[in-house]
Amino acid sequence: MKLGIRKSILSGIQPSGIPTLGNYTVVKNWVGFQENFECLFMIADLHSITVQQEAIKIRENSLNLLALLIACGIDPNRASIFFQSHVSDHCSLSWILSCVTSIGELFRMTQFKEKSENKINVNAGLFTYPVLMAADILLYKTNFVPVGKDQKQHLELTRDLANRFNRRYGNTFIVPEPYIFESSGKIMSLQNPSKKMSKSDKNENSFISLLDSKDKISKKIKKSVTDSENCVCHGTNKDGIENLMNIYSSLTKKSLKEVEEEFYGKEYGVFKRLLTDVIVAEFEPIQKKFNEILDDKIYLEKVYKEGAYNAKQISKKTLDEVCEKIGFVGRCD
């Protein structure tokens, strides 16, 4: 894949477990990007090892995630899907960028502060994670990066590093812009609507996995937090029902106002049953296609090898340019 007239967009997801319903709403946006952008979708396996994991689980989760992305509509013929660890230029550029990053900038990263609190395994990778993320983005001269609130600070650092390198060594990197989703709202935990839905949550009732069965989905929705008003609407202290409304809105493409009107005068039980039906109807074809793709190991290998090859065609040019401007002797790889 060569970047052409269309703007480029890059996004990644860690292979730390089966994606949740919250992840799925993001991937749906990725699918739409394929119409208008040159797309690079990265399975961020390097980022995932800031938390210690079993090797067998990383490998299994990575292949499962690849199959799920394709099952959700990511087309390998229109986008490059690759494993981050298969493109060594990420690590090379990360080291170079770390040499133009101040320690103070990294200490100010709120995610590092939050994740390092009360943890024994506070490793250097967790600290320098934002620099590798900057390398991921700048390596492909990416125009846009889809970001949520929790990654906004990292993108700001990426922009700062791009501008700093450009001033010091000459115009090299595109300064990426954030791509803000137009959506009804973020998908939150079913048990604690003040927290984002996460596949790493210890409470399995707090999230819905893309591979959950109909019975599991039904039970999790029934147990989801609401309130005592029994009114499908916005209001004070109604975070739980508003979260469920956001889920219904994102899957049906109805506005929140339309959701309120549809369920006016109806009790939560009715709403939860219909919400379950909507989720199951959305997930069943994906699960069927996922199983078919996962069984075809030859196809999966072809996809990730071609994806890495396409990514390398872009990344090598960028890294060669960076190395030349820094003053390194010409690379021979």
Buried (B, 14 or more C-beta within 10 A) or exposed (E): BEBEEEBBBBBBBBBBBBBBBBBBBBBBBBBEBBEEBBBBBBBBBBBBBBBEBEEEEBEEBBBBBBBBBBBBBBEBEBBBBBBBBBBEBBEBBBEBBBEBBEEEBBEEBEBBEEBBEEEEEBBEEBBBBBBBBBBBBBBBBBBBBBBEEEBEBBBBBBBBBBEBBBEEBEEBBBBBBBBEBEBBBBBBBBBBBEEBBBBEBEEBBBBBBBBBEBEBBBBBBEEBBBBEEEBBBEEEEBBBBBBBBBBBBBBBEBEBEEBBEBBEEEEBEEBBEBBBBBBBEBBEEBBEBBEEBBEEEEBBEEBBEBBBBBBBEBBBBBBBBBBBBBEEEEEEE
